[in-house]
Amino acid sequence: MALFLTSQFISLFGSSLVGFAIFWYITLKTESGVMMTLYILCGFLPTFLVSPFAGVWADRYHRKLLIWSADAVIALVTLILALVFLAGYEAVWLLFLISAIRALGTGVQTPAVSAILPQMVPKEHLVKVNGINSSMNAAISFVAPIVSAALLTWSTIESILFIDVATATVAVLVLLTMLKIPKHQRAEDNRTESYFGNFAEGLRYIQKHGYLKIYFLFNAAFLFCSAPAAFLTPLQVVRSFGEEVWRLTAIEIAFSSGMMAGGAVMAAWGGFSNRVRTMAFAGAFLGGCTLGLGVVPNFWIYLLIMAICGVALPMFNTPATVLLQEKVEEHYLGRIFGVFSMISTSMMPLGMLLFGPVADLVPIEWLLVATGVLIMALSLWMGSNRILLEAGQRPP
């Protein structure tokens, strides 16, 4: 387990460097909500499109193979981009294109990673392992913006691209040479049904289990409303507090510091006895923080609220993932997480289709206040829904 988490840690570190570098590059160069929306669509839409296939592949094929193959493809296209930039061709559209290809790799990898954890971890330890994983990811989010900002200040974006190539290569080598994960039973069976038939079977599974329909509906609405807080806050900081790179770095550090603390809390505590109550509690906090980001006039108070938001996020995401890992039958996990990935990667970009252009017409603060109120209302509804509460009970 430690080797697997280490390989993912290494891979994610390089990807985070590239993500921050490209996002800030576009933010600082354009200061445009429309351009940010285009970038976000390029980074998320391909993941949405490949997720129906990726979920089926995660149930049909060796999940370890899918994970390292996706890392290898991401490393290759990133290397090509770095070489093209070194040759002097630095068009912004290339960043959009490479982000789209990298998103395809992420779309293949995400359901496989989520589905492989229950193969490796007993159910009673899933919350702890997911909490530790959240803290590790938050640590990356803490370090990556600092390193990325330093490299952008003193070097070029190409250097960051080459670092990502190196970290992805190391992650692939760890998976190939040091980590043994057996195939799950369905992959061993080598079944040959059609992809769409397998995917339809997963949809029928969701239809049969009513709690999944409501659960996915809530997550779709929650993520749609979260788009301004997730994507427009850097632009808000540039417009309202200043264009210095250190400010963008500071909000990422504050948020990721909170995430590290939140991940540690979840690893030690595990949440309430009901997974859904933990999610509703954390969701209400996230809504309140979103509203707060829209009203505070002081940058240092803004950073404090961002840190509190970071604490609440693992308290929402960890039980959200564990609930599916506990409740869904093993040979359906890939497809269910594929659908979950489709929702996760489509709703925020859909939100940005609305909120991104509107952000060029009205203050971003107005959008944060409105969506913060909606998120709190959604969380209260979730915490009172009988079907979800029954599904959220911890297994004995």
C-alpha positions as CSV (number, residue, x, y, z in Angstrom):
1,M,0.0,0.0,0.0
2,A,2.8,2.4,0.9
3,L,4.5,1.8,-2.5
4,F,1.3,2.5,-4.4
5,L,0.6,5.7,-2.5
6,T,4.2,6.8,-3.0
7,S,4.0,6.2,-6.8
8,Q,0.8,8.3,-6.9
9,F,2.3,11.0,-4.7
10,I,5.3,11.3,-7.1
11,S,3.1,11.4,-10.2
12,L,0.6,13.9,-8.7
13,F,3.4,16.2,-7.6
14,G,4.6,16.7,-11.2
15,S,1.1,17.1,-12.5
16,S,0.3,19.7,-9.9
17,L,3.4,21.7,-10.9
18,V,2.1,21.8,-14.5
19,G,-1.5,22.5,-13.5
20,F,-0.5,25.5,-11.4
21,A,1.9,26.8,-14.0
22,I,-0.6,26.7,-16.9
23,F,-3.5,28.0,-14.8
24,W,-1.5,31.0,-13.5
25,Y,0.0,31.6,-16.9
26,I,-3.4,32.0,-18.5
27,T,-4.8,34.0,-15.5
28,L,-2.0,36.5,-15.5
29,K,-1.7,36.8,-19.3
30,T,-5.4,37.2,-20.1
31,E,-7.3,38.2,-16.9
32,S,-10.3,36.8,-18.7
33,G,-13.1,34.7,-17.4
34,V,-13.8,33.4,-20.9
35,M,-10.2,32.2,-21.4
36,M,-10.2,30.5,-18.0
37,T,-13.5,28.8,-18.9
38,L,-11.9,27.5,-22.2
39,Y,-8.9,26.1,-20.3
40,I,-11.1,24.5,-17.7
41,L,-13.3,22.9,-20.5
42,C,-10.1,21.5,-22.1
43,G,-9.0,20.1,-18.8
44,F,-12.3,18.5,-17.8
45,L,-14.4,17.7,-20.9
46,P,-12.1,14.9,-22.2
47,T,-12.2,13.2,-18.8
48,F,-16.0,13.3,-19.0
49,L,-16.1,11.8,-22.5
50,V,-13.7,9.0,-21.7
51,S,-15.2,8.1,-18.3
52,P,-17.9,5.7,-19.6
53,F,-15.1,3.7,-21.3
54,A,-12.6,4.1,-18.4
55,G,-15.1,2.7,-15.9
56,V,-15.7,-0.3,-18.0
57,W,-12.0,-0.8,-18.5
58,A,-11.4,-0.6,-14.8
59,D,-13.8,-3.5,-14.3
60,R,-12.6,-5.6,-17.2
61,Y,-8.8,-5.1,-17.3
62,H,-5.9,-5.1,-14.9
63,R,-6.2,-1.8,-13.0
64,K,-2.5,-1.5,-12.4
65,L,-1.9,-1.6,-16.2
66,L,-4.4,1.1,-16.7
67,I,-2.8,3.4,-14.1
68,W,0.7,3.2,-15.3
69,S,-0.3,3.3,-19.0
70,A,-2.2,6.6,-18.3
71,D,0.9,8.0,-16.5
72,A,3.1,7.1,-19.5
73,V,0.9,8.8,-22.0
74,I,0.7,11.9,-19.9
75,A,4.5,12.0,-19.6
76,L,4.9,11.6,-23.4
77,V,2.6,14.4,-24.4
78,T,4.1,16.7,-21.8
79,L,7.6,16.0,-23.1
80,I,6.4,16.9,-26.7
81,L,5.0,20.2,-25.4
82,A,8.2,21.0,-23.6
83,L,10.2,20.4,-26.7
84,V,7.9,22.5,-28.9
85,F,8.1,25.4,-26.4
86,L,11.9,25.1,-26.3
87,A,11.8,25.4,-30.1
88,G,10.2,28.8,-29.7
89,Y,6.6,28.1,-30.5
90,E,4.7,29.2,-27.4
91,A,1.1,29.5,-28.5
92,V,-1.6,29.5,-25.8
93,W,-3.7,27.0,-27.9
94,L,-1.0,24.4,-27.3
95,L,-1.6,24.6,-23.6
96,F,-5.3,24.0,-24.2
97,L,-4.5,21.0,-26.5
98,I,-2.0,19.3,-24.1
99,S,-4.4,19.9,-21.2
100,A,-7.1,18.1,-23.1
101,I,-4.8,15.1,-23.8
102,R,-3.6,15.0,-20.2
103,A,-7.3,15.0,-19.1
104,L,-7.9,11.9,-21.2
105,G,-5.2,10.1,-19.2
106,T,-6.6,11.3,-16.0
107,G,-10.0,10.1,-17.0
108,V,-8.6,6.6,-17.6
109,Q,-6.6,6.6,-14.3
110,T,-9.2,8.0,-11.9
111,P,-11.7,5.1,-11.8
112,A,-8.9,2.6,-11.8
113,V,-7.3,4.2,-8.7
114,S,-10.6,4.5,-6.8
115,A,-11.5,0.9,-7.7
116,I,-8.1,-0.6,-6.8
117,L,-8.0,0.6,-3.2
118,P,-10.7,-1.8,-1.9
119,Q,-8.6,-4.6,-3.5
120,M,-5.6,-3.6,-1.3
121,V,-7.2,-2.3,1.9
122,P,-9.7,-4.0,4.3
123,K,-13.0,-2.1,4.4
124,E,-12.6,-1.1,8.0
125,H,-9.4,0.8,7.1
126,L,-10.7,2.6,4.0
127,V,-11.5,5.9,5.7
128,K,-8.1,5.9,7.3
129,V,-6.2,5.2,4.1
130,N,-8.4,7.7,2.1
131,G,-7.7,10.3,4.8
132,I,-4.0,9.7,4.6
133,N,-4.2,9.9,0.9
134,S,-6.0,13.3,1.2
135,S,-3.3,14.6,3.5
136,M,-0.6,13.5,1.0
137,N,-2.4,15.2,-1.8
138,A,-2.8,18.3,0.3
139,A,0.9,18.3,1.1
140,I,1.5,18.3,-2.7
141,S,-0.9,21.2,-3.0
142,F,1.0,23.0,-0.3
143,V,4.5,22.5,-1.9
144,A,3.6,22.6,-5.6
145,P,2.4,26.2,-5.8
146,I,5.5,27.4,-4.0
147,V,7.8,25.4,-6.3
148,S,5.8,26.4,-9.4
149,A,5.8,30.1,-8.5
150,A,9.5,30.0,-7.9
151,L,10.2,28.3,-11.2
152,L,7.9,30.7,-13.1
153,T,9.7,33.6,-11.5
154,W,13.2,32.5,-12.0
155,S,12.9,30.1,-14.9
156,T,10.5,29.1,-17.7
157,I,7.4,27.0,-18.0
158,E,9.5,24.4,-19.9
159,S,11.4,23.6,-16.8
160,I,8.2,22.7,-15.0
161,L,7.1,20.5,-18.0
162,F,10.3,18.5,-17.8
163,I,9.9,18.0,-14.1
164,D,6.5,16.5,-14.7
165,V,8.0,14.2,-17.3
166,A,10.6,13.0,-14.8
167,T,8.1,12.4,-11.9
168,A,5.7,10.5,-14.2
169,T,8.5,8.3,-15.4
170,V,9.5,7.5,-11.8
171,A,5.9,6.6,-10.9
172,V,5.6,4.3,-13.9
173,L,8.9,2.5,-13.0
174,V,7.7,2.0,-9.4
175,L,4.4,0.5,-10.5
176,L,6.2,-1.8,-13.1
177,T,9.1,-3.0,-11.1
178,M,8.3,-2.7,-7.4
179,L,4.6,-3.2,-6.9
180,K,2.7,-6.4,-7.3
181,I,-1.1,-6.1,-7.5
182,P,-3.1,-9.2,-8.7
183,K,-5.8,-8.9,-11.2
184,H,-9.3,-8.6,-9.8
185,Q,-11.7,-11.5,-10.5
186,R,-13.6,-10.0,-13.4
187,A,-10.3,-9.2,-15.2
188,E,-9.2,-12.8,-14.6
189,D,-12.5,-14.0,-16.2
190,N,-11.6,-12.2,-19.4
191,R,-15.2,-11.5,-20.3
192,T,-15.9,-10.1,-23.8
193,E,-19.2,-8.2,-23.6
194,S,-19.4,-4.9,-25.5
195,Y,-18.2,-1.7,-23.8
196,F,-21.6,-0.1,-24.1
197,G,-23.3,-3.3,-22.8
198,N,-21.0,-3.2,-19.7
199,F,-21.6,0.5,-19.2
200,A,-25.4,0.0,-19.5
201,E,-25.1,-2.8,-16.9
202,G,-23.5,-0.3,-14.6
203,L,-26.4,2.2,-15.2
204,R,-28.9,-0.5,-14.4
205,Y,-27.1,-1.1,-11.1
206,I,-27.5,2.6,-10.3
207,Q,-31.2,2.4,-11.3
208,K,-31.7,-0.6,-9.0
209,H,-30.1,1.1,-6.0
210,G,-32.1,4.3,-5.4
211,Y,-29.6,5.9,-3.0
212,L,-27.1,6.1,-5.9
213,K,-29.4,8.2,-8.0
214,I,-30.1,10.7,-5.3
215,Y,-26.4,10.7,-4.3
216,F,-25.2,11.4,-7.8
217,L,-27.9,14.1,-8.2
218,F,-26.7,15.9,-5.1
219,N,-23.1,15.7,-6.1
220,A,-24.0,17.1,-9.5
221,A,-25.8,20.1,-8.0
222,F,-23.1,20.6,-5.4
223,L,-20.2,20.6,-7.9
224,F,-22.1,23.0,-10.3
225,C,-22.5,25.5,-7.5
226,S,-18.9,25.0,-6.4
227,A,-17.4,26.2,-9.8
228,P,-16.9,29.9,-8.8
229,A,-15.1,29.0,-5.5
230,A,-13.0,26.4,-7.3
231,F,-12.0,28.3,-10.4
232,L,-12.7,32.0,-10.1
233,T,-11.0,32.8,-6.8
234,P,-7.6,33.4,-8.5
235,L,-9.2,35.8,-10.9
236,Q,-11.0,37.5,-8.0
237,V,-7.7,37.9,-6.1
238,V,-6.0,39.4,-9.2
239,R,-8.9,41.9,-9.7
240,S,-9.6,42.8,-6.1
241,F,-6.3,42.4,-4.2
242,G,-3.4,42.6,-6.7
243,E,-1.7,40.9,-9.6
244,E,1.4,39.6,-7.6
245,V,2.2,36.0,-8.0
246,W,2.7,35.6,-4.3
247,R,-1.0,36.3,-3.7
248,L,-2.0,33.4,-5.9
249,T,0.6,31.2,-4.2
250,A,-0.7,32.3,-0.8
251,I,-4.3,31.2,-1.5
252,E,-3.1,27.8,-2.7
253,I,-0.9,27.4,0.4
254,A,-3.7,28.4,2.8
255,F,-6.1,26.0,1.1
256,S,-3.7,23.1,0.9
257,S,-2.6,23.7,4.6
258,G,-6.3,23.3,5.6
259,M,-6.6,20.2,3.4
260,M,-3.6,18.6,5.2
261,A,-5.3,19.3,8.5
262,G,-8.6,18.0,7.3
263,G,-7.1,14.9,5.9
264,A,-5.4,14.2,9.2
265,V,-8.6,14.8,11.1
266,M,-10.4,12.3,8.9
267,A,-7.7,9.7,9.2
268,A,-7.8,10.0,13.0
269,W,-11.5,10.6,13.6
270,G,-13.3,8.9,10.6
271,G,-16.3,11.2,10.7
272,F,-19.7,10.7,12.3
273,S,-21.3,7.2,12.5
274,N,-23.2,8.2,9.3
275,R,-21.2,9.0,6.2
276,V,-23.9,11.3,4.8
277,R,-24.1,13.3,8.0
278,T,-20.3,14.0,7.8
279,M,-20.7,15.1,4.2
280,A,-23.7,17.3,5.0
281,F,-21.8,18.9,7.9
282,A,-18.7,19.6,5.8
283,G,-20.8,20.8,2.8
284,A,-22.5,23.4,5.0
285,F,-19.1,24.6,6.2
286,L,-17.9,24.8,2.5
287,G,-21.0,26.8,1.6
288,G,-20.4,29.2,4.5
289,C,-16.8,29.6,3.5
290,T,-17.8,30.3,-0.1
291,L,-20.1,33.0,1.1
292,G,-17.4,34.4,3.3
293,L,-14.9,34.6,0.3
294,G,-17.5,36.9,-1.3
295,V,-17.8,39.5,1.5
296,V,-14.4,39.9,3.2
297,P,-12.5,43.0,2.2
298,N,-9.2,42.0,3.8
299,F,-6.8,39.7,2.0
300,W,-5.5,38.1,5.3
301,I,-9.0,37.3,6.5
302,Y,-9.6,35.9,2.9
303,L,-6.6,33.6,3.4
304,L,-8.0,32.4,6.8
305,I,-11.4,31.5,5.2
306,M,-9.6,29.7,2.4
307,A,-7.8,27.6,5.0
308,I,-11.0,26.7,6.7
309,C,-12.5,25.8,3.4
310,G,-9.5,23.5,2.9
311,V,-10.1,21.8,6.2
312,A,-13.7,21.0,5.3
313,L,-13.0,19.6,1.8
314,P,-11.4,16.2,2.9
315,M,-14.2,15.9,5.4
316,F,-16.6,16.0,2.5
317,N,-14.6,14.1,-0.1
318,T,-13.3,11.2,2.1
319,P,-16.8,9.9,3.2
320,A,-18.1,10.6,-0.4
321,T,-15.5,8.1,-1.8
322,V,-15.6,5.6,1.1
323,L,-19.4,5.3,0.9
324,L,-19.2,4.0,-2.7
325,Q,-16.2,1.8,-1.9
326,E,-18.2,0.2,1.0
327,K,-21.6,-0.1,-0.6
328,V,-21.0,-1.0,-4.2
329,E,-20.2,-4.6,-5.2
330,E,-16.5,-5.0,-6.2
331,H,-17.0,-6.0,-9.8
332,Y,-19.2,-2.8,-10.4
333,L,-16.8,-0.4,-8.7
334,G,-15.0,0.7,-11.9
335,R,-18.2,1.5,-13.7
336,I,-19.8,3.3,-10.7
337,F,-16.7,5.4,-10.2
338,G,-16.7,6.0,-14.0
339,V,-20.1,7.6,-13.7
340,F,-19.0,9.4,-10.5
341,S,-16.0,10.7,-12.5
342,M,-18.3,11.8,-15.3
343,I,-20.3,13.9,-12.8
344,S,-17.1,15.2,-11.1
345,T,-15.5,16.3,-14.4
346,S,-18.6,17.7,-16.1
347,M,-20.5,19.7,-13.6
348,M,-17.9,22.3,-12.7
349,P,-17.1,23.0,-16.3
350,L,-20.8,23.3,-17.0
351,G,-20.9,25.7,-14.1
352,M,-18.1,27.7,-15.6
353,L,-20.0,27.9,-18.9
354,L,-22.5,30.0,-16.9
355,F,-20.3,31.6,-14.2
356,G,-17.2,32.3,-16.3
357,P,-18.7,34.7,-18.8
358,V,-20.9,36.2,-16.1
359,A,-17.7,36.9,-14.1
360,D,-16.7,39.4,-16.9
361,L,-20.1,41.2,-16.4
362,V,-20.6,41.3,-12.6
363,P,-18.3,41.1,-9.6
364,I,-17.1,37.6,-8.7
365,E,-18.0,38.4,-5.1
366,W,-21.7,38.3,-6.0
367,L,-21.3,34.9,-7.6
368,L,-19.6,33.6,-4.4
369,V,-22.3,34.8,-2.1
370,A,-25.1,33.4,-4.3
371,T,-23.5,30.0,-4.7
372,G,-22.5,29.8,-1.0
373,V,-26.1,30.1,0.0
374,L,-27.1,27.4,-2.5
375,I,-24.4,25.0,-1.3
376,M,-25.6,25.4,2.3
377,A,-29.2,24.8,1.3
378,L,-28.1,21.6,-0.6
379,S,-26.2,20.4,2.4
380,L,-29.1,20.8,4.7
381,W,-31.3,18.9,2.2
382,M,-28.7,16.1,2.0
383,G,-28.5,15.8,5.8
384,S,-32.2,15.3,6.1
385,N,-32.8,12.9,3.2
386,R,-34.0,9.6,4.6
387,I,-32.8,7.4,1.7
388,L,-29.3,8.9,1.8
389,L,-29.1,8.6,5.6
390,E,-29.9,4.9,5.5
391,A,-27.2,4.4,2.8
392,G,-24.7,6.4,4.9
393,Q,-24.7,4.1,7.9
394,R,-21.3,2.5,8.5
395,P,-21.2,-1.2,7.9
396,P,-21.1,-3.3,11.1
